[in-house]
Amino acid sequence: MISEQEFTQIYTSLASKVYRLCLGYATGNDELANEWLQETFIKVWNHRHSFQGNSSIDTWIYRIAVNVCLGDLRKSRKNIPIHNDLLSDSSDDDTPRDTNEDLKKMYHCIDQLNEQNRALILLELEEIPQATIADTVGLAHGTLRTRLSRIRKSLLKCITNGK
């Protein structure tokens, strides 16, 4: 069982990655990503006694986060619009316009992927090791590498052609 001190350490080390994973599902909607982050860690705390150590704690938490995001998206039966405030240009922003446009296109293209491919690429974008991703989603490592390669090609085509 995970102690309160261990939970605090886990939260501190993983919260930002879980947030960004949720942000990908929320296509830039900060409020929704924070809501899913909180729900994820509430579930981690409430079910801490059920963690058996068959996988790493990171893998277990990422799986919970993916399930929280997908469950909420299924429940609401709607696509989350790209959060334009986050991605729009502002006069005091140092980020070049092209970068914002690329981010907007990337979120749009990721949103077009099926649920499992979206989970895979969002975990990959968080620089989570492929072995951990494979364990999280239950795929063989070789299968995962092939799938990620295809997803990257698909995203590049989408971003380049806008489709």
Secondary structure as the mmCIF struct_conf table of DSSP 4:
data_model
#
loop_
_struct_conf.conf_type_id
_struct_conf.id
_struct_conf.beg_label_comp_id
_struct_conf.beg_label_asym_id
_struct_conf.beg_label_seq_id
_struct_conf.end_label_comp_id
_struct_conf.end_label_asym_id
_struct_conf.end_label_seq_id
HELX_RH_AL_P HELX_RH_AL_P1 GLU A 4 TYR A 25
TURN_TY1_P TURN_TY1_P1 ALA A 26 GLY A 28
HELX_RH_AL_P HELX_RH_AL_P2 ASP A 30 ASN A 46
TURN_TY1_P TURN_TY1_P2 HIS A 47 HIS A 47
HELX_RH_3T_P HELX_RH_3T_P1 ARG A 48 SER A 50
BEND BEND1 GLY A 53 SER A 55
HELX_RH_AL_P HELX_RH_AL_P3 ILE A 57 SER A 76
TURN_TY1_P TURN_TY1_P3 ARG A 77 ARG A 77
BEND BEND2 LYS A 78 LYS A 78
HELX_LH_PP_P HELX_LH_PP_P1 ASN A 79 ILE A 82
HELX_RH_AL_P HELX_RH_AL_P4 ASN A 84 LEU A 87
BEND BEND3 SER A 88 SER A 88
TURN_TY1_P TURN_TY1_P4 SER A 91 ASP A 92
BEND BEND4 THR A 95 THR A 95
HELX_RH_AL_P HELX_RH_AL_P5 ARG A 97 GLN A 112
BEND BEND5 LEU A 113 LEU A 113
HELX_RH_AL_P HELX_RH_AL_P6 GLU A 115 LEU A 125
TURN_TY1_P TURN_TY1_P5 GLU A 126 GLU A 127
HELX_RH_AL_P HELX_RH_AL_P7 GLN A 130 VAL A 137
TURN_TY1_P TURN_TY1_P6 GLY A 138 GLY A 138
HELX_RH_AL_P HELX_RH_AL_P8 HIS A 141 ASN A 161
TURN_TY1_P TURN_TY1_P7 GLY A 162 GLY A 162
#
